[in-house]
Amino acid sequence: MWQSKYKLISFAQNEGVLTVMINRPEKLNAVNAEVHTELSWLWRDVAGDATVRAVVLTGTGRAFSAGGDLDWFKNMTSEALDTLFVEARKIVFDMLDVPQPIIAAVNGAATGLGATIALLSDVIYASEDAVIADTHVLAGIGAGDGGAVIWPWLCGMARAKEYLMTGDKIGAKEAERIGLVNHVVAPGELLSIATKMARRLADGPRLAIRATKLPLNKILRDTANLAFDYSLALEKECFHSADHRECVNAFLEKRKPTFAHAGS
């Protein structure tokens, strides 16, 4: 089985419904180099598996995914940075091409890349205690891994600009109100309700469901074709900036960042 090569993403399959779990709970499922590589494999593997008719995407423990692991960023080499951006493109474009419906069960914090992959899902359920934020700017980097693609479609351009430029956190109820997620449910019911939707779609008319999803995702793919490579290029520039280094150091040292241009 193709799942055997994964170490930090776990799987459970039941009669056509594949549950995919980011599995680094001791780090709130933060994305390090290994998780990022596995995410870059994931969606092509899912798309090519005829036994999978629907997917539930979630995280183990008390978070969906806390985004990029800043310990990884701090020690990033030029070669690793090049690999990161090749993989980042695969993650988003492959996810948009998956024909099977993807149901997100956001079971806690979904930030940075965690927010992107949650919001790129087809139907999004959030626990009442979930928090969503694109926190790239708080790490001194542009929101280049898909935020510019999906946020404007879900909550509108004005709100997308506000939340992507500030990195502000959004509670589950507010996320539902502004259209980022479909439904907010009690924490203890989240996975079962998301799985119930996945089961409904898995047992439904497969070709009709896929023929409905794929044209809609073509709209998102056209947006990605327009903006994604540009946003990735700008984000990559940020990784070489003094602002990014200061944000990472400040986070790891548990202090507020200071910027040389502040007050100038």
Backbone hydrogen bonds, N-H to C=O, Kabsch-Sander energy under -0.5 kcal/mol:
donor,donor_aa,acceptor,acceptor_aa,energy
4,S,1,M,-1.5
5,K,2,W,-1.2
6,Y,3,Q,-1.8
10,S,21,M,-3.0
12,A,19,T,-1.7
14,N,17,V,-2.4
17,V,14,N,-1.7
18,L,16,G,-0.6
18,L,54,A,-2.7
19,T,12,A,-3.7
19,T,17,V,-0.6
20,V,18,L,-0.6
20,V,56,V,-3.6
21,M,10,S,-2.8
21,M,19,T,-0.5
22,I,58,T,-2.2
23,N,8,L,-3.0
24,R,22,I,-0.5
27,K,24,R,-2.1
28,L,25,P,-1.8
29,N,24,R,-2.6
30,A,27,K,-1.6
31,V,67,G,-3.4
32,N,30,A,-0.7
36,H,32,N,-2.6
37,T,33,A,-2.2
38,E,34,E,-2.3
39,L,35,V,-2.7
40,S,36,H,-1.6
41,W,37,T,-0.9
41,W,38,E,-0.6
42,L,38,E,-1.8
43,W,39,L,-0.8
45,D,41,W,-1.8
46,V,42,L,-2.5
47,A,43,W,-2.5
48,G,44,R,-1.6
49,D,46,V,-1.7
50,A,48,G,-0.8
52,V,49,D,-1.6
53,R,16,G,-3.1
53,R,51,T,-0.6
54,A,16,G,-1.7
55,V,101,P,-2.5
56,V,18,L,-2.6
57,L,55,V,-0.5
57,L,103,I,-2.9
58,T,20,V,-2.7
58,T,56,V,-0.5
60,T,22,I,-2.4
63,A,60,T,-0.7
64,F,109,A,-1.4
65,S,109,A,-2.2
66,A,28,L,-1.7
69,D,31,V,-2.8
70,L,68,G,-0.6
72,W,69,D,-0.9
73,F,69,D,-1.6
74,K,70,L,-2.4
75,N,71,D,-1.0
76,M,73,F,-1.7
81,L,77,T,-2.3
82,D,78,S,-2.1
83,T,79,E,-2.1
84,L,80,A,-2.6
85,F,81,L,-1.9
86,V,82,D,-1.8
87,E,83,T,-2.7
88,A,84,L,-2.5
89,R,85,F,-1.5
90,K,86,V,-1.6
91,I,87,E,-2.7
92,V,88,A,-1.7
93,F,89,R,-2.4
94,D,90,K,-2.5
95,M,91,I,-1.6
96,L,92,V,-2.0
97,D,93,F,-1.1
98,V,94,D,-0.6
98,V,95,M,-0.8
103,I,55,V,-3.4
103,I,101,P,-0.5
104,A,102,I,-0.6
104,A,123,V,-2.5
105,A,57,L,-3.0
106,V,104,A,-0.5
106,V,125,Y,-3.2
107,N,105,A,-1.0
109,A,62,R,-0.6
110,A,131,V,-2.9
111,T,65,S,-2.4
112,G,133,A,-1.6
114,G,111,T,-2.1
115,A,112,G,-0.6
116,T,112,G,-1.8
117,I,113,L,-2.5
118,A,114,G,-1.6
119,L,115,A,-2.7
120,L,116,T,-1.7
121,S,118,A,-1.2
122,D,102,I,-2.0
123,V,102,I,-1.6
125,Y,104,A,-2.9
125,Y,123,V,-0.5
126,A,183,H,-2.6
127,S,106,V,-2.8
128,E,185,V,-1.6
130,A,127,S,-2.2
131,V,108,G,-1.2
132,I,170,I,-2.6
133,A,110,A,-1.9
135,T,133,A,-0.9
138,L,135,T,-0.7
139,A,135,T,-0.7
139,A,136,H,-1.7
140,G,137,V,-1.6
141,I,136,H,-2.0
144,G,142,G,-2.3
148,A,143,A,-0.9
149,V,146,G,-0.9
150,I,146,G,-2.2
151,W,147,G,-1.7
154,L,150,I,-1.5
154,L,151,W,-0.6
155,C,151,W,-2.7
156,G,151,W,-0.5
156,G,152,P,-1.2
160,A,156,G,-2.4
161,K,157,M,-2.7
162,E,158,A,-2.0
163,Y,159,R,-2.9
164,L,160,A,-2.7
165,M,161,K,-2.1
166,T,162,E,-1.4
167,G,163,Y,-2.1
170,I,132,I,-2.3
172,A,130,A,-1.1
175,A,171,G,-2.6
176,E,172,A,-2.3
177,R,173,K,-2.2
178,I,174,E,-2.3
179,G,175,A,-0.5
179,G,176,E,-0.7
180,L,175,A,-2.2
181,V,175,A,-1.1
182,N,124,I,-1.8
183,H,124,I,-1.8
185,V,126,A,-2.4
189,E,186,A,-1.7
190,L,186,A,-0.9
190,L,187,P,-0.8
193,I,189,E,-2.5
194,A,190,L,-2.7
195,T,191,L,-2.4
196,K,192,S,-2.0
197,M,193,I,-1.8
198,A,194,A,-2.2
199,R,195,T,-3.0
200,R,196,K,-2.3
201,L,197,M,-2.3
202,A,198,A,-3.0
203,D,199,R,-2.3
204,G,201,L,-0.8
206,R,204,G,-1.1
209,I,205,P,-2.5
210,R,206,R,-2.6
211,A,207,L,-2.6
212,T,208,A,-0.9
212,T,209,I,-0.6
213,K,209,I,-2.6
214,L,210,R,-2.6
216,L,212,T,-1.1
217,N,213,K,-2.6
218,K,214,L,-1.5
219,I,215,P,-1.0
219,I,216,L,-0.6
220,L,216,L,-1.1
221,R,217,N,-2.9
222,D,218,K,-2.5
223,T,219,I,-1.7
224,A,220,L,-2.5
225,N,221,R,-2.8
226,L,222,D,-1.6
227,A,223,T,-2.6
228,F,224,A,-2.2
229,D,224,A,-0.6
231,S,227,A,-2.5
232,L,228,F,-2.7
233,A,229,D,-2.3
234,L,230,Y,-2.2
235,E,231,S,-2.4
236,K,232,L,-2.7
237,E,233,A,-1.7
238,C,234,L,-1.5
239,F,235,E,-1.1
239,F,236,K,-0.6
240,H,237,E,-1.5
241,S,238,C,-2.1
245,R,241,S,-1.7
246,E,242,A,-2.5
247,C,243,D,-2.5
248,V,244,H,-2.5
249,N,245,R,-2.4
250,A,246,E,-2.6
251,F,247,C,-2.2
252,L,248,V,-2.4
253,E,249,N,-2.0
254,K,251,F,-1.1
255,R,250,A,-2.5
262,A,259,F,-1.7
264,S,261,H,-2.2
